[in-house]
């Protein structure tokens, strides 16, 4: 995306970032808010960072909803809509109650791109994109 960004071809207007992992065993640090657990403290920083990097600006408004874990002091799901101004929006979801998943999907007037496992990729990571006149 470096060349597209340098030439002004790619101006992202919408980003969808998802990061989730399954429930952790009893006693795991991710189950305790005092130890930095719960998906908001643990992994939401990665999804918000996707917006910070792609929009090259800071959010001006954040709206979110949480679903708390029934028997723990942490949330299990958080969905947020983050407004970066000038029509740039990030929708993000983090969860400690879903299968292991992570992706960033971005759209613009001239195309779209998706990164699979963008936050902690293995040796091989995949991406998909389409640029030009689509549709």
C-alpha positions as a Markdown table, in Angstrom:
| # | Residue | x | y | z |
|---|---|---|---|---|
| 1 | Unk | 0.0 | 0.0 | 0.0 |
| 2 | Unk | 3.1 | 2.3 | 0.2 |
| 3 | Unk | 3.0 | 3.4 | -3.4 |
| 4 | Unk | -0.8 | 3.9 | -3.5 |
| 5 | Unk | -0.6 | 6.0 | -0.4 |
| 6 | Unk | 2.3 | 8.1 | -1.6 |
| 7 | Unk | 0.6 | 9.0 | -4.9 |
| 8 | Unk | -2.7 | 9.8 | -3.1 |
| 9 | Unk | -4.5 | 6.9 | -4.9 |
| 10 | Unk | -5.6 | 5.3 | -1.7 |
| 11 | Unk | -7.6 | 7.5 | 0.7 |
| 12 | Unk | -9.2 | 5.2 | 3.2 |
| 13 | Unk | -12.6 | 6.2 | 4.4 |
| 14 | Unk | -13.8 | 3.2 | 6.3 |
| 15 | Unk | -11.9 | 0.5 | 8.4 |
| 16 | Unk | -13.3 | -2.6 | 10.0 |
| 17 | Unk | -10.9 | -4.2 | 12.6 |
| 18 | Unk | -11.7 | -7.4 | 14.4 |
| 19 | Unk | -9.6 | -9.2 | 17.0 |
| 20 | Unk | -10.8 | -12.1 | 19.1 |
| 21 | Unk | -9.7 | -15.1 | 21.0 |
| 22 | Unk | -11.6 | -18.0 | 22.8 |
| 23 | Unk | -12.3 | -18.0 | 26.6 |
| 24 | Unk | -9.2 | -18.5 | 28.6 |
| 25 | Unk | -8.8 | -21.2 | 31.3 |
| 26 | Unk | -9.5 | -20.4 | 34.9 |
| 27 | Unk | -6.7 | -18.4 | 36.6 |
| 28 | Unk | -5.4 | -17.0 | 33.3 |
| 29 | Unk | -4.3 | -13.3 | 33.6 |
| 30 | Unk | -6.6 | -12.3 | 30.8 |
| 31 | Unk | -9.5 | -13.1 | 33.1 |
| 32 | Unk | -8.6 | -10.4 | 35.6 |
| 33 | Unk | -9.0 | -6.6 | 35.0 |
| 34 | Unk | -6.4 | -5.9 | 37.7 |
| 35 | Unk | -3.8 | -7.7 | 35.6 |
| 36 | Unk | -4.7 | -6.0 | 32.4 |
| 37 | Unk | -7.2 | -8.7 | 31.3 |
| 38 | Unk | -10.3 | -8.5 | 29.2 |
| 39 | Unk | -10.2 | -7.8 | 25.5 |
| 40 | Unk | -10.5 | -4.0 | 25.9 |
| 41 | Unk | -7.2 | -3.7 | 27.9 |
| 42 | Unk | -5.6 | -6.7 | 26.2 |
| 43 | Unk | -6.2 | -6.3 | 22.4 |
| 44 | Unk | -8.3 | -3.2 | 21.6 |
| 45 | Unk | -5.1 | -1.2 | 21.3 |
| 46 | Unk | -4.3 | -3.1 | 18.2 |
| 47 | Unk | -7.7 | -2.4 | 16.5 |
| 48 | Unk | -7.6 | 1.3 | 17.4 |
| 49 | Unk | -4.0 | 1.4 | 16.1 |
| 50 | Unk | -5.2 | 0.2 | 12.7 |
| 51 | Unk | -7.4 | 3.4 | 12.5 |
| 52 | Unk | -4.6 | 5.7 | 13.8 |
| 53 | Unk | -2.2 | 4.4 | 11.1 |
| 54 | Unk | -4.6 | 4.2 | 8.2 |
| 55 | Unk | -6.3 | 7.6 | 8.8 |
| 56 | Unk | -3.1 | 9.3 | 10.0 |
| 57 | Unk | -5.1 | 11.2 | 12.6 |
| 58 | Unk | -6.6 | 10.9 | 16.1 |
| 59 | Unk | -10.2 | 10.0 | 16.9 |
| 60 | Unk | -12.6 | 12.8 | 17.7 |
| 61 | Unk | -15.5 | 10.7 | 19.0 |
| 62 | Unk | -15.8 | 7.1 | 20.3 |
| 63 | Unk | -19.0 | 5.2 | 21.0 |
| 64 | Unk | -18.9 | 1.7 | 22.3 |
| 65 | Unk | -20.9 | -1.0 | 24.0 |
| 66 | Unk | -19.6 | -3.8 | 26.3 |
| 67 | Unk | -20.9 | -7.2 | 27.3 |
| 68 | Unk | -19.5 | -8.3 | 30.6 |
| 69 | Unk | -18.3 | -11.8 | 31.3 |
| 70 | Unk | -20.9 | -13.3 | 33.7 |
| 71 | Unk | -18.5 | -14.8 | 36.3 |
| 72 | Unk | -15.4 | -12.6 | 35.9 |
| 73 | Unk | -14.6 | -8.9 | 36.4 |
| 74 | Unk | -13.8 | -8.3 | 32.7 |
| 75 | Unk | -15.9 | -7.8 | 29.5 |
| 76 | Unk | -16.2 | -10.5 | 27.0 |
| 77 | Unk | -17.1 | -8.4 | 23.9 |
| 78 | Unk | -16.7 | -4.8 | 22.9 |
| 79 | Unk | -18.0 | -3.1 | 19.8 |
| 80 | Unk | -17.1 | 0.4 | 19.0 |
| 81 | Unk | -17.6 | 3.1 | 16.3 |
| 82 | Unk | -14.7 | 5.5 | 16.2 |
| 83 | Unk | -15.0 | 8.8 | 14.3 |
| 84 | Unk | -11.7 | 10.2 | 13.0 |
| 85 | Unk | -13.4 | 13.3 | 11.4 |
| 86 | Unk | -13.8 | 14.2 | 7.7 |
| 87 | Unk | -15.9 | 11.1 | 7.0 |
| 88 | Unk | -13.3 | 8.6 | 8.3 |
| 89 | Unk | -14.8 | 5.9 | 10.4 |
| 90 | Unk | -13.4 | 2.8 | 12.2 |
| 91 | Unk | -15.7 | 0.0 | 13.3 |
| 92 | Unk | -14.0 | -2.4 | 15.7 |
| 93 | Unk | -14.8 | -5.5 | 17.6 |
| 94 | Unk | -12.7 | -7.2 | 20.3 |
| 95 | Unk | -13.8 | -10.4 | 22.1 |
| 96 | Unk | -12.5 | -13.0 | 24.5 |
| 97 | Unk | -15.6 | -15.1 | 23.8 |
| 98 | Unk | -15.2 | -16.0 | 20.2 |
| 99 | Unk | -12.9 | -18.1 | 18.0 |
| 100 | Unk | -9.4 | -16.9 | 17.3 |
| 101 | Unk | -9.7 | -14.3 | 14.6 |
| 102 | Unk | -8.2 | -11.1 | 13.4 |
| 103 | Unk | -8.5 | -8.9 | 10.3 |
| 104 | Unk | -8.4 | -5.4 | 9.1 |
| 105 | Unk | -10.6 | -4.5 | 6.1 |
| 106 | Unk | -10.4 | -1.0 | 4.6 |
| 107 | Unk | -12.4 | 0.7 | 1.8 |
| 108 | Unk | -12.1 | 3.8 | -0.3 |
| 109 | Unk | -13.7 | 5.2 | -3.4 |
| 110 | Unk | -11.0 | 3.5 | -5.5 |
| 111 | Unk | -10.9 | 0.0 | -3.9 |
| 112 | Unk | -10.6 | -2.1 | -0.9 |
| 113 | Unk | -8.0 | -4.1 | 1.0 |
| 114 | Unk | -8.0 | -6.8 | 3.7 |
| 115 | Unk | -5.2 | -8.0 | 5.9 |
| 116 | Unk | -5.6 | -11.4 | 7.6 |
| 117 | Unk | -3.7 | -11.8 | 10.9 |
| 118 | Unk | -2.4 | -8.2 | 10.8 |
| 119 | Unk | -1.7 | -8.0 | 14.6 |
| 120 | Unk | 0.6 | -11.0 | 15.2 |
| 121 | Unk | 1.1 | -12.7 | 11.9 |
| 122 | Unk | 3.1 | -15.9 | 11.4 |
| 123 | Unk | 5.8 | -16.3 | 8.8 |
| 124 | Unk | 3.2 | -16.2 | 6.1 |
| 125 | Unk | 0.4 | -13.7 | 6.1 |
| 126 | Unk | -2.3 | -13.1 | 3.5 |
| 127 | Unk | -3.9 | -10.0 | 2.1 |
| 128 | Unk | -6.5 | -9.3 | -0.6 |
| 129 | Unk | -7.2 | -6.1 | -2.4 |
| 130 | Unk | -9.0 | -4.6 | -5.4 |
| 131 | Unk | -8.1 | -1.3 | -6.9 |
| 132 | Unk | -9.6 | 0.6 | -9.9 |
| 133 | Unk | -13.1 | 0.8 | -11.2 |
| 134 | Unk | -15.0 | -1.8 | -9.2 |
| 135 | Unk | -18.7 | -2.6 | -9.7 |
